[in-house]
């Protein structure tokens, strides 16, 4: 018995032994990686494993108040600025404010915002950022915290979880 004509045109996945057709390669559903041919199923599994292993390294950012300008395209305008907001390192953050922290458990003096992509790795990174910030600032007494989900503009507009901590 001779193999079917469709099988003659197919190749074999190096991971699972499934048949891979030239059409799969042409459409990007299957690929050759590291001298191995991967079928659509094995490729999807490999991409999923790579995504789980990726943990972005990010530092928390602190925004500085922007001066109001009369220029319609300046930093204070709703049109935005080509330059963007000014960012200070976190260690300078507490020395810049005049108002003392209130330690009575009532009323917030300041706030801090954290954000992350909506993913498992992003959420774990957010936990690390908040906990490291709290460890580095033992004088902070959290009064209230809120969360929201919204569009975050960067290279691409993405959905982010935004946590605001009032202290």
C-alpha positions as a printed NumPy array, in Angstrom:
array([[ 0.   ,  0.   ,  0.   ],
       [ 1.473,  3.37 , -0.965],
       [ 1.21 ,  6.481,  1.233],
       [-1.466,  9.033,  0.346],
       [-0.47 , 11.981, -1.879],
       [-1.161, 14.435,  0.992],
       [ 1.268, 12.549,  3.232],
       [ 3.958, 12.643,  0.536],
       [ 3.873, 16.442,  0.689],
       [ 3.896, 16.557,  4.493],
       [ 6.822, 16.695,  6.903],
       [ 7.044, 15.328, 10.433],
       [ 7.111, 17.463, 13.608],
       [10.346, 16.781, 15.502],
       [ 8.545, 17.063, 18.882],
       [ 5.342, 15.004, 18.547],
       [ 5.521, 13.309, 15.146],
       [ 2.489, 15.081, 13.676],
       [ 2.279, 15.799,  9.963],
       [ 3.234, 19.37 ,  9.005],
       [ 2.319, 20.632,  5.543],
       [ 4.118, 23.31 ,  3.55 ],
       [ 0.95 , 25.429,  3.877],
       [ 1.471, 25.483,  7.672],
       [ 4.994, 26.812,  7.188],
       [ 3.866, 29.354,  4.586],
       [ 1.129, 30.715,  6.878],
       [ 3.417, 30.835,  9.93 ],
       [ 1.421, 28.199, 11.816],
       [ 4.447, 25.888, 11.934],
       [ 8.12 , 26.897, 12.05 ],
       [11.653, 25.613, 12.107],
       [13.375, 26.557, 15.375],
       [16.851, 25.437, 16.378],
       [16.995, 22.949, 13.491],
       [13.662, 21.437, 14.628],
       [10.369, 21.438, 12.764],
       [ 7.458, 22.323, 15.074],
       [ 3.799, 21.662, 14.22 ],
       [ 1.146, 24.277, 15.125],
       [ 0.337, 22.485, 18.395],
       [ 3.971, 22.181, 19.57 ],
       [ 4.689, 25.771, 18.499],
       [ 1.751, 27.038, 20.572],
       [ 2.96 , 25.044, 23.598],
       [ 6.482, 26.412, 23.228],
       [ 5.231, 30.016, 22.951],
       [ 3.048, 29.524, 26.027],
       [ 6.001, 28.144, 28.012],
       [ 8.176, 31.092, 26.918],
       [ 5.467, 33.575, 27.946],
       [ 5.178, 32.006, 31.412],
       [ 8.953, 32.09 , 31.875],
       [ 9.204, 35.787, 30.908],
       [ 9.144, 38.178, 33.874],
       [ 9.792, 41.786, 32.842],
       [12.234, 43.78 , 34.915],
       [10.693, 47.123, 35.748],
       [11.448, 49.831, 38.222],
       [ 8.648, 51.787, 39.857],
       [ 8.417, 55.311, 38.469],
       [ 7.465, 58.472, 40.268],
       [ 5.951, 61.369, 38.351],
       [ 6.806, 64.975, 39.2  ],
       [ 4.167, 67.693, 38.987],
       [ 4.302, 69.401, 35.622],
       [ 4.259, 73.199, 35.379],
       [ 1.189, 74.759, 33.765],
       [ 1.933, 76.561, 30.514],
       [-0.176, 78.658, 28.217],
       [ 1.167, 76.781, 25.203],
       [-1.589, 74.466, 23.886],
       [ 0.912, 71.688, 23.169],
       [ 2.938, 72.094, 26.369],
       [ 3.134, 69.65 , 29.252],
       [ 0.084, 71.06 , 31.042],
       [-2.218, 70.885, 28.042],
       [-4.722, 68.15 , 27.262],
       [-2.946, 67.689, 23.926],
       [ 0.077, 66.294, 25.758],
       [ 3.736, 66.929, 25.23 ],
       [ 6.359, 65.541, 22.937],
       [ 8.754, 65.42 , 25.878],
       [ 6.445, 63.616, 28.344],
       [ 6.429, 63.751, 32.145],
       [ 9.564, 64.272, 34.205],
       [10.549, 61.237, 36.261],
       [12.51 , 61.263, 39.511],
       [14.212, 58.297, 41.142],
       [12.197, 56.804, 44.051],
       [14.864, 57.67 , 46.643],
       [14.301, 61.436, 46.081],
       [10.541, 61.082, 46.389],
       [10.051, 61.651, 50.142],
       [12.523, 64.552, 50.407],
       [10.667, 66.706, 47.901],
       [ 7.367, 67.052, 49.813],
       [ 6.852, 69.592, 52.6  ],
       [ 3.798, 68.05 , 54.232],
       [ 4.677, 65.519, 56.945],
       [ 3.192, 62.046, 56.952],
       [ 0.152, 61.713, 59.223],
       [ 0.596, 58.735, 61.59 ],
       [-2.81 , 58.801, 63.312],
       [-4.507, 56.333, 60.99 ],
       [-6.754, 59.064, 59.565],
       [-6.368, 61.144, 56.445],
       [-3.87 , 60.601, 53.671],
       [-0.989, 62.998, 52.995],
       [ 0.298, 61.495, 49.778],
       [-0.407, 58.894, 47.123],
       [ 1.571, 56.488, 45.012],
       [ 0.406, 54.729, 41.82 ],
       [ 1.629, 51.392, 40.509],
       [ 0.618, 49.747, 37.222],
       [ 1.136, 46.521, 35.344],
       [-0.009, 44.61 , 32.29 ],
       [-2.971, 42.302, 32.728],
       [-1.064, 39.02 , 32.947],
       [ 0.037, 36.514, 35.567],
       [ 3.683, 37.621, 35.327],
       [ 2.657, 41.276, 35.436],
       [ 0.619, 40.759, 38.598],
       [ 3.534, 38.994, 40.316],
       [ 5.813, 41.885, 39.295],
       [ 3.307, 44.387, 40.717],
       [ 3.299, 42.526, 44.051],
       [ 7.089, 42.708, 44.134],
       [ 7.095, 46.447, 43.344],
       [ 4.552, 47.308, 46.057],
       [ 6.173, 45.1  , 48.706],
       [ 9.683, 46.412, 47.967],
       [ 8.392, 49.992, 48.124],
       [ 6.743, 49.289, 51.489],
       [ 9.923, 47.63 , 52.806],
       [12.011, 50.627, 51.674],
       [ 9.589, 53.08 , 53.357],
       [ 8.803, 51.785, 56.876],
       [ 7.404, 55.194, 57.868],
       [ 4.506, 54.74 , 55.432],
       [ 1.105, 53.994, 56.967],
       [-1.376, 53.044, 54.245],
       [-4.723, 54.797, 54.679],
       [-6.547, 53.576, 51.582],
       [-5.878, 51.761, 48.301],
       [-7.899, 51.516, 45.119],
       [-7.62 , 49.634, 41.848],
       [-8.829, 50.296, 38.345],
       [-8.352, 48.777, 34.926],
       [-7.674, 51.055, 31.988],
       [-5.768, 51.694, 28.803],
       [-2.097, 52.507, 29.336],
       [-0.319, 54.268, 26.5  ],
       [ 3.245, 53.316, 25.72 ],
       [ 4.657, 51.868, 22.555],
       [ 1.261, 50.211, 22.189],
       [-1.918, 50.957, 24.09 ],
       [-2.493, 48.037, 26.462],
       [-4.896, 47.216, 29.26 ],
       [-3.234, 47.709, 32.653],
       [-4.17 , 47.206, 36.274],
       [-3.569, 50.468, 38.157],
       [-3.204, 50.393, 41.945],
       [-3.328, 53.701, 43.823],
       [-2.071, 53.701, 47.409],
       [-2.925, 56.654, 49.654],
       [-0.67 , 57.101, 52.677]])
